[in-house]
Amino acid sequence: MRSFLGMLFVIGLALVPGQAFAQACGGEIREELQRQGITPDDIAGVRMQALTQSHRGGGRVIGWEAWIKRNSCKGQTVVQMRRTCRITGSYGTSKCKNK
């Protein structure tokens, strides 16, 4: 568990715009991964991606995706969230399909 928390901290350091979000929503991400049976040892890397909505006056962040690279399968697990940290969904790419 400690290595997973460390991984979430690294998310924030790797992507400055996602730093506050990764630290604030790390618990929700961790709970979703645990719900899916994904253990900290199965996590090879994590990156945060902002979901934006563009309009004439500019753009705004409407949510986030955590892209979790896994050791046990070829692909990633993606956890989608609102700006409030509420999980809205998750899915697996390539060979990392959700159970």
N, C-alpha and C positions, 0 to 999 in steps of 0.2 A: 504494500500500500504506500509505503514511504516513497518508493521510486516513481509511482504514478503521480503523487503530489509534486515531486520534483519535476516530472515531465510537464505538468500543467504550468509550473513556474517558468520553465524554458519556453513555453508557448509565448508568454508575455514578453520575454526578452527577445525572441526571434522576430516578433512582429509588433512594433511599438503601438500602432493604432489598436491592436487587440489586447494590449497588456492589461488594462483595467478590466476589460470584459472577461478575459481568461481567469483572472484572479477572483473576480466577483462570482462567476458562474461555474467555477471548477467543481463544486459540490454536485450541481445538477448533471454535469457531464459525467462525473464519476458514477453517480447513481444510475444513469441510463446505461452505461457500459456494464455495470454490475448486473443490471436487470437482464441484459443480453448474455450474461455469462462470460464476458470478456475480462480476463484477469490482467493485472499490471504487467506480468511477465510476457503477455502476448502483444504488448504495445511497443512498436519499434520507433514510432515518432508521431508527433501531432502538429498540425498547423491550423491556424484560425483564418477564416476568410469572411470578410464583411459582405453581407447581402445589401445591395443598395438599390434605391429607387431614384431614377433620374427624372428631372422635369426641367422646364425652361429656366428656372431660377437657380439651378444647380442640382445637387443630389443629396440624399440623406441615407444614413444607415437604418435599415428596417429590421435587421436581424443578423445572425452569425451562423456559420457552419464550422464545426470542428471536424477536420479530416484526420482520422486515426489510421496510421499505417500499422498493419498487423504482422506478427511473426508467423502465425499459424496458417495464413492463407495469402494468396497473391491478390492484392487489391487493398481496398480501404473500407472502413466503416465511417459513414458520415452522420453526424448528429446535428440536426437543424434546430435553431433556437430563435426566439424573439429577443428583442433588446432587454426584456425583463427577465431573461434567463429561462423562461418557460420553454420546455422542449416541445417542438411541434411535429417532429418526426425523425426517423433515421432510416438509413438504407445501406446496403453493402454494394460495393462495386466489384466487378470481375468475379473472382472466386470467393469473395468475402460476403456472401449473401446472408441476410439476417435469418435467424432461426425461427 
